[in-house]
């Protein structure tokens, strides 16, 4: 009897791990994931550019400007995609990304236009 319970628990744990970490993303979730990756890449570029400018005294504003332009582009694309989302997970992920972008822009005094 104990062995049966242990097997059932292991099977349930395996199923939960698979569905949460290994299951393929839906098309909507993949779109949001791609936007997340582009935002994070641009945010790192912005931060790195700002760090290089302050540390070396060399003007690296073009890198920061490109990063800001990309962040704004991701935000626009997210705004355009959000109304068409139907899956709950994709909607939640899009909301989280929207908040993350707004917070980043606010912290770094990036105008929202």
C-alpha distances in whole Angstrom, upper triangle without the diagonal:
4,5,5,6,9,10,11,13,14,15,17,19,20,21,23,25,26,27,29,30,31,31,35,37,39,43,43,41,43,46,45,44,47,49,47,47,51,51,50,52,55,54,54,57,59,57,58,62,62,61,64,67,66,66,68,71,71,71,68,68,68,64,63,65,63,60,61,62,59,57,59,58,54,55,57,55,52,54,55,51,50,51,50,46,44,40,39,38,41,43,41,42,45,46,44,47,50,49,49,52,54,53,54,57,58,57,60,62,62,64,62,64
4,5,5,6,9,10,11,12,14,15,17,18,20,21,23,24,26,27,28,29,30,34,36,38,42,42,40,41,45,44,42,45,47,45,45,49,49,47,49,53,51,51,54,56,54,55,59,59,58,61,64,63,63,65,68,68,68,65,65,65,61,60,62,61,57,58,60,56,54,57,56,53,53,55,53,50,52,53,50,48,50,49,45,43,39,38,36,40,41,39,40,44,44,42,45,48,47,46,50,52,50,51,55,55,55,57,60,60,62,60,62
4,5,5,6,9,10,10,12,14,15,16,18,20,21,22,24,26,27,27,28,31,34,36,40,41,38,39,43,42,40,43,46,43,44,47,48,46,48,51,50,50,53,55,53,54,58,58,57,59,62,62,62,64,67,67,67,63,64,64,60,59,61,59,56,57,58,55,53,56,55,51,52,54,52,49,51,52,49,47,49,48,44,42,38,37,35,39,41,39,39,43,43,42,44,47,46,46,49,51,50,51,54,55,54,56,59,59,61,59,62
4,5,5,6,9,10,10,12,14,15,16,18,20,21,23,24,26,26,26,30,32,34,38,39,36,38,41,41,39,42,44,42,43,47,47,45,47,51,50,49,53,54,53,54,58,58,57,60,63,63,62,65,67,67,67,63,64,63,60,59,61,59,55,56,57,54,52,54,54,50,51,53,50,47,50,50,47,45,47,45,42,39,36,35,33,37,39,37,37,41,42,40,43,46,45,45,48,50,49,50,53,54,54,56,59,58,60,58,60
4,5,5,6,9,10,11,12,14,15,17,18,20,21,22,24,25,25,29,31,33,37,37,35,36,40,39,37,41,43,40,41,45,45,43,46,49,48,47,51,52,51,52,55,56,55,58,60,60,60,62,65,65,65,61,61,61,58,57,59,57,53,54,55,52,50,52,52,48,48,51,48,45,48,49,45,43,45,44,40,38,34,33,31,35,37,35,35,39,39,38,40,43,43,42,46,47,46,48,51,51,51,53,56,56,57,55,58
4,5,5,6,9,10,10,12,14,15,16,18,20,21,22,23,24,28,30,32,36,36,34,35,39,38,36,39,41,39,39,43,43,41,43,46,45,45,48,50,49,50,53,54,53,55,58,58,57,60,62,62,62,59,59,59,55,55,56,55,51,52,54,50,48,51,50,47,47,50,47,44,47,48,44,43,45,43,40,38,34,32,31,34,36,34,34,38,38,37,39,42,41,41,44,46,45,46,49,50,49,51,54,54,56,54,57
4,5,5,6,9,10,10,12,14,15,16,18,20,21,21,22,25,28,30,34,35,32,33,37,36,34,37,40,38,38,42,42,41,43,46,45,45,48,50,49,49,53,54,53,55,58,58,57,60,62,62,62,58,59,58,55,54,56,54,51,52,53,49,48,50,49,46,46,49,46,43,46,47,43,42,43,42,38,36,32,31,30,33,35,33,33,37,38,36,38,42,41,41,44,46,45,46,49,50,50,51,54,54,56,54,56
4,5,5,6,9,10,11,12,14,15,17,18,20,20,20,24,26,28,32,33,30,32,35,35,33,36,38,36,37,41,41,40,42,45,44,44,47,49,48,49,52,53,52,55,57,57,57,60,62,62,61,58,58,58,54,53,55,53,50,51,52,48,46,48,48,44,44,47,44,41,44,44,41,39,41,39,36,33,30,29,27,30,33,31,31,35,36,34,37,40,39,39,42,44,43,44,48,49,48,50,53,52,54,52,54
4,5,5,6,9,10,11,12,14,15,16,18,19,20,23,25,27,31,32,29,31,34,33,31,35,36,34,35,39,39,37,39,42,41,41,45,46,45,46,49,50,49,52,54,54,54,57,59,59,59,55,55,55,51,51,52,50,47,48,49,46,44,46,46,42,42,45,42,39,42,43,39,38,39,38,35,33,29,27,26,29,31,29,29,33,34,32,34,37,37,36,40,42,41,42,45,46,45,47,50,50,51,50,52
4,5,5,6,9,10,10,12,14,15,16,17,18,22,24,26,30,31,28,29,33,32,30,33,35,33,33,37,37,36,38,41,40,40,43,45,44,44,48,49,48,50,53,53,52,55,57,57,57,53,54,53,50,49,51,49,46,47,48,45,43,45,45,41,42,44,42,39,41,42,39,37,39,38,34,33,29,28,26,29,31,29,29,33,33,32,34,37,37,36,39,41,40,41,44,45,44,46,49,49,51,49,51
4,5,5,6,9,10,11,12,14,15,15,16,19,22,24,28,29,26,27,31,30,29,32,34,32,33,36,37,35,37,41,40,40,43,45,44,45,48,49,48,51,53,54,53,56,58,58,57,54,54,53,50,49,51,48,45,47,47,44,42,44,44,40,41,43,40,37,40,41,37,36,38,36,32,30,27,26,24,27,29,28,28,31,33,31,33,36,36,36,39,41,40,41,44,45,45,47,49,49,51,48,51
4,5,5,6,9,10,11,12,14,15,15,19,20,22,26,27,24,26,29,28,27,30,32,30,31,35,35,34,36,39,38,38,42,43,42,44,47,47,47,49,52,52,52,54,57,56,56,52,52,52,48,47,49,47,44,45,45,42,40,42,42,38,38,40,38,35,37,38,35,33,35,33,30,28,24,23,21,24,27,25,25,29,30,28,30,33,33,33,36,38,38,39,42,43,42,44,47,46,48,46,48
4,5,5,6,9,10,11,12,13,14,18,20,22,26,26,23,25,28,27,25,29,30,28,29,33,33,31,33,36,36,35,39,40,39,40,44,44,44,46,49,49,49,51,53,53,53,49,49,49,46,45,46,44,41,42,43,40,38,40,40,36,37,39,37,34,36,37,34,33,35,33,30,28,24,23,21,24,26,24,24,28,28,27,29,32,32,31,34,36,35,36,39,40,40,42,45,44,46,44,46
4,5,5,6,9,10,10,11,12,16,18,20,24,25,22,23,27,26,24,27,29,28,28,31,32,31,32,36,35,35,38,40,39,40,43,44,44,46,48,49,49,51,53,53,52,49,49,48,45,44,46,44,40,42,43,39,38,40,39,35,36,39,36,33,36,37,33,32,34,33,29,28,24,23,21,23,26,24,24,28,29,27,29,32,32,31,34,37,36,36,40,41,40,42,45,44,46,44,46
4,5,5,6,9,10,10,10,14,16,18,22,22,20,21,25,24,23,26,28,26,27,31,31,30,32,35,35,35,38,40,39,40,43,44,44,46,49,49,49,51,54,53,52,49,49,48,44,44,45,43,40,41,42,38,37,39,38,34,35,37,34,31,34,34,31,30,32,30,26,24,21,20,18,21,24,22,22,26,27,26,27,30,31,30,33,35,35,36,39,40,40,42,44,43,45,43,45
4,5,5,6,8,10,10,14,15,17,21,21,18,20,23,22,21,24,26,24,25,29,29,28,30,33,32,32,36,37,36,38,41,42,41,44,46,46,47,49,51,51,50,46,46,46,42,41,43,41,37,38,39,36,34,36,35,32,32,34,32,29,32,32,29,28,30,28,24,23,19,18,16,19,21,19,19,23,24,23,24,28,28,27,30,32,32,33,36,37,37,39,41,40,42,40,42
4,6,5,6,7,9,13,14,17,21,21,18,19,23,22,19,23,25,23,23,27,27,26,28,31,30,30,33,35,34,35,38,39,39,41,44,44,44,46,48,48,47,44,44,43,40,39,41,39,35,37,38,34,33,35,34,30,31,34,31,29,31,32,29,28,30,29,25,24,20,19,16,19,22,20,19,23,24,22,24,27,27,26,29,31,31,31,34,36,35,37,40,39,41,39,41
4,6,5,5,6,10,12,15,18,19,16,17,21,20,18,21,24,22,22,26,27,26,27,31,31,30,33,35,35,36,39,40,40,42,44,45,45,47,49,48,48,44,44,43,40,39,41,38,35,37,37,34,32,35,33,30,31,33,30,28,31,31,28,27,29,27,24,23,19,19,16,18,21,20,19,22,24,23,24,27,28,27,29,32,32,32,35,37,37,38,41,39,41,39,41
4,6,6,5,8,10,12,16,16,14,15,19,18,17,20,22,21,21,25,26,25,27,30,30,30,33,35,34,36,38,40,40,42,44,45,45,47,49,48,47,44,43,42,39,38,40,37,34,35,36,32,31,33,32,28,29,31,28,25,28,28,25,24,26,24,21,19,16,15,13,15,18,17,16,20,21,20,22,25,26,25,28,30,30,31,33,35,35,37,39,38,39,37,39
4,6,7,9,10,13,16,16,13,14,18,17,15,18,20,18,19,23,23,22,24,27,27,27,30,32,31,32,35,36,36,38,41,41,42,44,46,45,44,41,40,40,36,36,37,35,32,33,33,30,28,30,29,26,26,29,26,23,26,27,24,22,25,24,20,19,15,14,11,14,16,15,14,18,19,18,19,22,23,22,25,27,27,27,30,32,32,33,36,35,36,34,36
4,6,9,10,13,16,17,13,14,17,16,14,17,19,17,17,21,22,20,22,25,25,25,28,30,29,30,33,35,34,36,39,40,40,42,44,43,42,39,39,38,34,34,35,33,30,31,32,29,27,30,29,25,26,29,26,24,27,28,24,24,26,25,21,21,17,17,13,15,18,17,15,18,20,18,19,23,23,22,24,27,27,27,30,32,31,33,35,34,36,34,36
4,6,9,12,15,17,14,14,17,17,15,17,20,19,18,22,23,22,23,27,27,27,29,31,31,32,35,36,36,38,41,42,41,43,45,44,44,40,40,39,35,35,37,34,31,33,33,30,29,31,30,26,28,30,27,25,28,28,25,25,27,25,22,22,18,18,15,16,20,19,17,20,22,21,21,25,26,25,27,30,30,29,32,34,34,35,38,36,38,36,38
4,6,9,13,14,12,12,16,16,14,17,20,19,19,22,24,23,24,27,28,28,31,33,33,34,36,38,38,40,42,43,44,45,47,46,45,41,41,40,36,36,37,34,32,33,33,30,29,31,29,26,27,29,25,24,26,26,23,23,25,23,19,19,15,16,13,14,18,18,16,19,22,21,21,24,26,25,27,30,30,30,32,35,35,36,38,37,38,36,37
4,7,9,11,10,9,13,14,12,14,17,17,17,20,22,21,23,25,26,27,29,31,32,32,35,36,37,38,41,42,42,44,46,44,43,39,39,37,34,34,35,32,30,31,31,27,26,28,26,23,25,26,23,21,24,24,20,21,23,20,17,17,14,16,13,13,17,17,15,18,21,20,20,23,25,24,25,28,29,29,31,34,34,35,37,35,36,34,35
4,7,8,6,6,9,10,9,11,14,14,15,17,19,19,21,23,24,25,27,29,29,31,33,34,35,37,39,40,41,42,44,42,41,37,37,35,32,32,32,30,27,28,28,24,23,25,23,20,21,23,19,18,20,20,17,17,19,17,14,14,11,13,10,9,13,14,12,14,17,17,17,19,21,21,22,25,26,26,28,30,31,32,34,32,33,30,32
4,5,5,6,9,10,10,12,14,15,16,18,20,21,22,24,25,27,28,30,31,33,34,36,37,39,40,42,43,44,46,44,42,39,38,36,33,33,33,30,28,29,28,25,24,25,23,20,21,22,18,17,19,18,15,15,17,14,11,11,9,11,9,8,12,14,12,14,17,17,17,19,22,22,23,25,27,27,29,31,32,33,34,32,33,30,31
4,6,5,6,9,10,11,13,14,15,17,19,20,21,23,24,26,27,29,30,32,33,35,36,38,39,41,42,43,44,43,41,37,36,34,31,31,31,28,26,27,26,22,22,23,20,17,19,19,15,14,17,16,12,13,15,12,10,11,10,13,11,9,12,15,13,13,17,18,17,19,22,22,22,24,26,26,27,30,31,32,33,31,31,28,29
4,5,5,6,9,10,11,13,14,16,17,19,20,22,23,25,26,27,29,30,32,33,35,36,38,39,41,42,43,41,39,36,34,33,30,30,29,27,25,25,24,21,20,20,18,15,16,16,13,11,14,13,9,10,12,9,7,8,7,10,9,6,9,11,10,10,13,15,14,15,18,19,19,21,23,24,25,27,29,29,31,28,28,25,26
4,5,5,6,9,10,10,12,14,15,16,18,20,21,22,24,25,27,28,30,31,33,34,36,37,38,40,41,40,38,34,33,32,29,28,28,26,24,24,24,20,19,20,19,15,16,17,14,12,15,15,11,11,14,12,9,10,8,10,7,5,8,10,8,9,12,12,12,14,17,17,17,20,22,22,23,26,27,28,29,27,28,25,26
4,5,5,6,9,10,10,12,14,15,16,18,20,21,23,24,26,27,28,30,31,33,35,36,37,39,40,38,36,33,32,30,27,27,27,24,22,23,22,19,18,20,18,14,16,17,14,13,16,15,12,13,16,14,12,13,12,13,11,8,12,13,10,11,15,15,13,16,18,18,18,21,23,22,24,26,27,28,29,27,28,26,26
4,5,5,6,9,10,11,12,14,16,17,18,20,21,23,25,26,27,29,30,32,33,35,36,37,38,37,35,31,30,28,25,25,25,22,20,20,19,16,16,17,14,11,13,14,10,9,12,12,9,10,13,12,10,13,12,14,12,9,11,13,10,10,13,14,12,14,17,16,16,19,21,21,22,24,26,26,27,25,25,23,23
4,5,5,6,9,10,10,12,14,15,16,18,20,21,22,24,25,27,28,30,31,33,34,36,37,35,33,30,28,27,24,23,23,21,19,19,18,15,14,15,14,10,11,13,10,8,11,12,9,9,13,12,10,12,11,12,10,7,9,10,7,6,10,10,8,10,13,13,13,16,18,17,19,21,23,23,25,22,23,20,22
4,5,5,6,9,10,11,12,14,15,16,18,20,21,22,24,26,27,28,30,32,33,34,35,34,32,29,28,26,24,23,23,21,18,19,19,16,14,16,15,11,13,15,12,11,14,15,12,13,16,16,13,15,14,14,11,9,12,12,8,9,12,11,9,12,15,13,14,17,18,18,19,22,23,23,25,23,24,22,24
4,5,5,6,9,10,11,12,14,16,17,18,20,21,22,24,26,27,29,30,32,33,34,32,30,27,26,24,21,21,21,18,16,17,17,13,13,15,13,10,12,14,11,10,14,14,12,14,17,16,15,17,16,17,15,12,14,15,11,11,14,14,11,14,16,15,14,18,19,18,19,22,23,23,25,22,23,21,22
4,5,5,6,9,10,11,12,14,15,16,18,20,21,22,24,26,27,29,30,31,32,30,28,25,23,22,19,19,19,16,14,14,14,10,10,11,10,6,9,10,8,7,11,12,10,12,15,15,14,17,16,17,15,12,13,14,10,9,12,12,8,10,13,12,11,14,16,15,16,19,20,20,21,19,20,18,19
4,5,5,6,9,10,10,12,14,15,16,18,20,21,22,24,26,27,28,30,31,30,28,24,23,22,19,18,19,17,14,15,15,12,10,13,12,8,10,13,11,10,13,15,13,13,17,17,16,18,17,17,14,12,13,13,9,9,11,10,7,9,12,9,9,13,14,13,15,18,18,18,20,18,20,18,20
4,5,5,6,9,10,11,12,14,15,16,18,20,21,22,24,26,27,28,29,28,27,23,22,21,18,17,18,16,13,15,15,12,11,14,13,10,12,15,13,12,16,17,16,17,20,20,18,21,20,20,17,15,17,16,12,12,15,13,10,13,15,12,12,16,16,15,16,20,20,19,22,19,22,20,22
4,6,5,6,9,10,11,12,14,15,16,18,20,21,22,24,26,27,28,26,24,20,19,18,15,15,15,12,10,12,12,8,8,11,10,7,10,13,11,11,15,16,15,16,20,20,19,22,21,22,19,16,18,18,14,13,16,15,11,13,15,13,11,15,16,14,15,18,19,18,20,17,19,18,19
4,5,5,6,9,10,10,12,14,15,16,18,20,21,23,24,26,26,25,23,20,18,17,15,13,14,12,9,10,11,7,6,9,9,6,8,12,11,11,14,15,15,16,19,20,19,22,21,21,19,16,17,17,13,12,14,12,9,10,12,9,8,11,12,10,11,15,15,14,16,14,16,15,17
4,5,5,6,9,10,10,12,14,15,16,18,20,21,22,24,25,24,23,19,19,18,15,14,15,14,10,12,13,10,9,12,13,10,12,15,15,14,17,19,18,19,22,23,21,24,23,23,20,18,19,18,14,14,15,13,10,12,13,10,9,13,13,10,12,16,15,14,17,16,18,18,20
4,6,5,6,9,10,11,12,14,15,16,18,20,21,22,23,22,21,17,17,16,12,12,14,11,8,11,12,9,9,13,13,11,14,16,16,16,19,20,20,21,25,25,24,27,25,25,22,20,22,21,17,17,19,17,13,15,17,13,12,16,16,13,14,18,17,16,18,17,19,19,21
4,5,5,6,9,10,10,12,14,15,16,18,20,21,22,20,18,15,14,13,10,9,10,8,5,7,9,6,6,10,10,9,12,14,14,15,18,19,19,20,24,25,24,27,27,26,24,21,22,22,18,17,19,17,13,15,16,13,11,14,14,11,12,15,15,13,15,13,16,16,17
4,5,5,6,8,10,11,12,14,15,17,18,20,21,20,18,15,14,14,11,9,11,10,7,8,11,9,7,11,12,11,12,16,16,16,18,21,21,21,25,26,25,28,27,26,24,22,22,21,18,17,18,16,12,14,14,11,9,12,11,8,10,13,12,10,13,12,15,15,17
4,5,5,6,8,10,10,12,14,15,16,18,19,18,17,14,14,14,11,10,13,12,8,11,13,12,11,14,16,14,16,19,19,19,22,24,24,24,28,29,27,30,29,28,26,24,25,23,20,20,21,18,15,17,17,13,13,15,14,11,13,16,14,12,16,15,18,19,21
4,6,5,6,8,10,10,12,14,15,16,17,16,14,11,11,11,7,7,10,9,6,9,11,10,10,14,15,14,16,19,19,20,22,24,24,25,29,30,29,32,31,31,28,26,27,26,22,22,23,21,18,19,19,16,14,17,17,13,14,17,15,13,16,14,18,19,20
4,5,5,6,9,10,11,12,14,15,16,15,13,10,9,10,7,5,8,8,5,7,10,10,9,12,14,14,15,18,19,19,21,24,24,25,29,30,29,32,32,31,29,26,27,26,23,22,22,20,17,18,18,15,13,15,14,10,11,14,12,9,12,11,14,16,18
4,5,5,6,9,10,11,12,14,15,15,14,11,11,13,10,8,11,12,9,10,14,13,12,15,17,17,18,21,22,22,24,26,27,27,30,32,31,34,33,32,29,27,28,26,23,23,23,20,18,19,18,15,14,16,14,10,12,14,12,9,13,13,16,18,20
4,5,5,6,9,10,10,12,13,13,13,10,11,12,9,8,12,12,10,12,15,15,15,18,19,19,20,23,24,24,26,29,29,29,33,34,33,36,35,34,31,30,30,29,26,25,26,23,21,22,22,18,17,19,18,14,15,18,15,13,16,16,19,21,23
4,5,5,6,9,10,11,11,10,9,6,7,9,6,6,9,10,9,11,14,14,14,17,19,19,20,23,24,24,26,28,29,30,34,35,34,37,36,36,33,31,32,31,28,27,27,25,22,23,23,20,18,20,19,15,15,18,16,13,15,14,18,20,22
4,5,5,6,9,10,10,10,9,7,8,11,9,7,10,12,11,12,15,16,15,17,20,20,21,23,25,25,27,29,30,31,34,36,35,38,37,36,34,32,32,31,28,27,27,25,22,23,22,19,17,19,17,14,14,16,13,10,13,13,16,19,21
4,5,5,6,8,10,10,11,9,11,13,11,10,14,15,14,15,18,18,18,21,23,23,24,26,28,28,30,32,33,33,37,38,37,40,39,38,35,33,34,32,29,29,29,26,24,25,24,21,20,21,19,16,17,18,15,13,16,16,20,22,25
4,6,5,6,8,7,8,7,10,12,10,10,14,15,14,16,19,19,19,22,24,24,25,28,29,29,31,34,34,35,38,40,39,42,41,40,37,36,36,35,32,31,32,29,26,27,27,24,22,24,22,19,19,21,18,16,18,18,22,24,26
4,6,6,5,5,6,6,8,11,10,10,13,15,14,15,18,19,19,21,24,24,25,28,29,30,31,34,35,35,39,40,40,43,42,41,39,37,37,36,33,32,32,30,27,28,27,24,22,24,22,19,19,20,18,15,16,17,20,23,24
4,6,6,8,9,9,11,14,13,12,15,18,17,17,21,22,21,23,26,26,27,29,31,31,33,35,36,37,40,42,41,44,43,42,40,38,38,36,34,33,33,30,28,28,27,24,23,24,22,19,19,20,17,14,16,18,21,24,26
4,6,8,10,11,13,16,15,15,18,20,19,20,23,24,23,26,28,28,29,32,33,33,35,38,38,39,42,44,43,46,45,44,41,39,40,38,35,35,35,32,30,31,30,26,25,26,25,21,22,23,20,17,20,21,24,27,29
4,5,9,10,13,15,14,15,18,19,19,21,23,24,25,27,29,29,31,33,34,35,37,39,40,40,44,45,44,48,47,46,43,41,42,40,37,37,37,35,32,33,32,29,28,29,27,24,24,25,23,20,22,22,26,28,30
4,6,9,11,14,14,14,17,19,19,20,23,24,24,26,28,29,30,33,34,35,36,39,40,41,44,45,45,48,47,47,44,42,42,41,38,37,37,35,33,33,32,29,28,28,27,24,23,24,22,19,20,21,24,27,29
4,6,9,11,12,13,15,17,17,19,21,22,23,25,27,28,29,31,32,34,35,37,38,39,43,44,43,47,46,46,43,41,41,41,38,36,37,35,32,32,32,29,27,28,27,24,23,25,23,20,21,21,24,27,28
4,6,8,9,10,12,14,15,16,18,19,20,22,24,25,26,28,30,31,32,34,36,37,40,41,41,45,44,44,42,39,39,39,36,34,35,33,30,30,30,27,25,26,25,22,21,23,21,18,18,18,21,23,24
4,6,6,7,9,11,11,13,15,16,17,19,21,22,23,25,27,28,29,31,32,34,37,38,38,41,41,41,38,36,36,36,32,31,32,30,27,27,27,25,22,24,23,19,19,21,20,16,17,16,19,22,22
4,5,5,6,9,10,10,12,14,15,16,18,20,21,22,24,25,27,28,30,31,34,36,36,39,39,39,37,34,34,34,31,29,30,28,25,25,25,23,20,21,21,18,16,19,18,14,15,13,16,18,19
4,5,5,6,9,10,10,12,14,15,16,18,20,21,22,24,26,27,28,30,33,34,34,38,38,38,36,33,33,33,30,29,30,28,25,25,26,23,20,22,22,19,17,20,20,16,17,15,17,19,19
4,5,5,6,9,10,11,12,14,15,17,18,20,21,23,24,26,27,28,32,33,32,36,36,36,33,31,31,31,28,26,27,26,22,23,24,21,18,20,20,17,16,19,18,15,16,14,17,18,19
4,5,5,6,9,10,10,12,14,15,16,18,20,21,23,24,26,27,30,31,31,35,34,34,32,29,29,29,26,24,25,24,20,20,21,18,15,17,17,13,13,15,15,11,12,11,13,15,16
4,5,5,6,9,10,11,12,14,15,17,18,20,21,23,24,26,29,30,30,34,34,34,32,29,29,29,26,24,25,24,21,20,21,19,16,17,18,15,13,16,16,12,13,10,12,14,14
4,5,5,6,9,10,10,12,14,15,16,18,20,21,22,24,27,28,28,32,32,32,30,27,28,28,25,23,24,23,20,20,21,19,16,18,19,15,14,18,18,15,15,13,14,15,15
4,5,5,6,9,10,11,12,14,15,16,18,20,21,22,26,27,26,30,30,30,28,25,25,25,22,20,21,20,17,17,18,15,12,15,16,12,11,15,15,12,14,11,13,14,15
4,5,5,6,9,10,11,12,14,15,17,18,20,21,24,25,26,29,29,29,27,25,24,24,22,19,20,19,16,15,16,14,11,12,14,11,9,12,13,10,11,8,9,10,11
4,6,5,6,9,10,11,12,14,15,17,18,20,23,24,25,28,29,29,28,24,24,25,22,20,21,20,17,16,18,16,13,14,16,14,12,15,16,14,14,10,11,11,11
4,5,5,6,9,10,10,12,14,15,16,18,21,22,22,26,26,26,25,21,22,22,19,17,19,18,14,14,17,15,11,14,16,13,12,16,17,15,16,12,13,13,13
4,5,5,6,9,10,11,12,14,15,16,20,21,21,24,24,24,22,20,19,20,17,15,16,15,11,11,13,11,8,10,12,10,9,12,14,12,13,10,11,10,12
4,5,5,6,9,10,11,12,14,15,18,20,20,24,24,25,23,20,20,20,18,15,16,16,13,11,13,13,9,10,13,11,9,13,15,13,13,9,9,8,8
4,5,5,6,9,10,11,12,14,17,18,19,22,23,24,23,19,19,20,18,15,16,17,13,12,15,15,11,13,16,14,13,16,18,17,17,13,13,11,11
4,5,5,6,9,10,10,12,15,16,16,20,20,21,19,16,16,17,14,11,13,14,10,10,13,12,9,11,14,13,12,16,17,16,17,14,15,12,13
4,5,5,6,9,10,10,13,15,15,19,20,20,19,15,15,15,13,10,11,12,9,7,10,10,7,9,12,11,10,13,16,15,16,12,12,10,10
4,5,5,6,9,10,12,14,15,19,20,21,20,17,16,17,16,12,13,15,12,10,13,14,11,12,15,15,13,16,19,18,18,15,14,10,10
4,5,5,6,9,11,12,13,16,18,19,18,14,14,16,14,11,13,15,12,11,14,15,12,14,17,17,16,19,21,21,21,17,17,14,14
4,5,5,6,9,10,10,14,15,16,15,11,11,12,11,7,9,11,8,7,11,12,10,12,15,15,15,17,20,20,20,17,17,14,15
4,6,5,8,10,11,14,16,16,17,13,12,14,13,9,10,13,11,8,12,13,12,12,16,16,15,17,20,21,20,17,17,13,13
4,6,7,8,10,14,16,17,17,14,13,16,15,11,13,16,14,12,15,17,15,16,19,20,19,21,24,24,23,20,19,16,15
4,6,6,7,11,12,14,14,10,10,13,12,9,11,14,12,12,15,16,15,17,20,20,20,22,25,25,25,22,22,18,18
4,5,5,9,11,11,12,9,7,10,10,7,9,12,11,10,13,15,14,15,18,19,19,21,24,24,25,22,22,18,18
4,6,8,11,12,14,11,9,13,13,10,11,15,15,13,16,18,18,18,21,23,22,24,27,27,27,25,24,20,20
4,6,10,12,13,10,9,13,14,11,13,16,16,15,18,20,20,21,24,25,25,27,29,30,30,27,26,23,23
4,6,8,10,7,6,10,11,9,11,14,14,14,17,19,19,20,22,24,24,26,28,29,30,27,27,23,24
4,7,9,8,7,11,12,11,13,16,16,17,19,21,22,23,25,26,27,29,31,32,33,31,30,27,27
4,6,5,6,9,10,11,12,14,15,16,19,20,21,23,24,26,27,29,30,32,33,31,31,28,29
4,5,5,6,9,10,11,12,14,15,17,18,20,21,23,24,26,27,29,30,32,30,30,27,29
4,5,5,6,9,10,11,12,14,16,16,18,20,21,23,24,26,27,29,30,29,29,26,28
4,5,5,6,9,10,10,12,14,15,16,18,20,21,22,24,26,27,28,26,27,24,25
4,5,5,6,9,10,10,12,14,15,17,18,20,21,22,24,26,27,25,25,22,23
4,5,5,6,9,10,11,12,14,16,17,18,20,21,23,24,26,24,25,22,24
4,5,5,6,9,10,10,12,14,15,16,18,20,21,23,24,23,24,21,23
4,5,5,6,9,10,10,12,14,15,16,18,20,21,22,20,21,18,20
4,5,5,6,9,10,11,12,14,15,16,18,20,21,20,20,17,19
4,5,5,6,9,10,11,12,14,15,16,18,20,19,20,18,20
4,5,5,6,9,10,10,12,14,15,16,18,16,18,15,18
4,5,5,6,9,10,11,12,14,16,16,15,15,13,15
4,5,5,6,9,10,10,12,14,15,14,15,13,16
4,6,5,6,9,10,11,12,14,13,15,14,17
4,5,5,6,9,10,11,12,10,12,10,13
4,5,5,6,9,10,10,9,10,9,12
4,5,5,6,9,10,10,12,11,15
4,5,5,6,8,8,11,11,15
4,6,5,6,5,7,8,11
4,5,5,6,8,9,13
4,6,8,11,12,16
4,6,9,11,14
4,6,9,12
4,6,9
4,6
4
